[in-house]
Amino acid sequence: MTYDPTGHLLLTPVDQEAPARVRRLRELGLGEQPDPAFDEFAQRLAEVTGAPFSMVNFIDENRQFFAGLHTPAGTHSGSDLGAAAAGGGVGRFMARDHGYCPHVVVRRKALVLEDVCDYPRFAGNPVVDEIGIRSYMGAPLIDRTGVALGTICVVDTDVRPWGRAGLETIKAMAAELVEQIHRREDRMI
């Protein structure tokens, strides 16, 4: 675990790759605006996993941006996720120190938390109290250059037994989305 100079535990890992990720996201034209294709992917991800919330998430040095977003009500806005959740909607932005996707990007490995409260490191994350997240499953989007662009993830306000099948599903769907991003890039050339 990492500590800041004042001795406080930092729940979000240090991300050395963030500058390279930001450059790559800009090259690809990703991470700045919602994308209907990513919204459709998020909806399919929710259907496949049975999760009420799913995201295609690109992460820069300061924030997370949900370029693809599915919610139970189908509502989302350009506001901050935490602030929107208090008002009943879900937004496209979230601080980098909220949630679990920054851990997935730094680890470069899928993460399954059937009950986030079982893990002290993750139970203290602001999304637990502010939004009520109890279960998370995410996988990194590692492109052909080796950069982890972001994640796909699903969350639930209830404990979920994702199991091995869930892990394999989220990893396979992440690989599928990376291929979609590569095809998009190839068309740009």
Salt bridges, closest charged atoms under 4 A:
ASP4 OD1 - HIS8 ND1 3.98
ASP15 OD2 - ARG21 NH1 2.74
ASP15 OD2 - ARG96 NH2 3.53
GLU17 OE1 - ARG21 NH2 3.73
GLU17 OE2 - ARG108 NH1 3.17
GLU27 OE1 - ARG24 NH1 2.96
GLU32 OE1 - ARG63 NH2 3.81
ASP35 OD2 - ARG184 NH1 2.64
ASP39 OD1 - ARG92 NH1 2.97
ASP60 OD2 - ARG63 NE 3.69
ASP97 OD1 - HIS98 ND1 2.87
ASP115 OD2 - ARG134 NH2 2.80
GLU130 OE1 - HIS98 NE2 3.31
ASP143 OD2 - ARG24 NE 2.46
ASP156 OD2 - ARG160 NH1 3.03
GLU168 OE2 - ARG164 NH2 3.76
GLU176 OE2 - ARG44 NH2 1.98
GLU179 OE2 - HIS182 ND1 3.80
GLU185 OE2 - ARG24 NH1 2.88
GLU185 OE1 - ARG144 NH1 3.39
ASP186 OD1 - ARG144 NH1 2.95
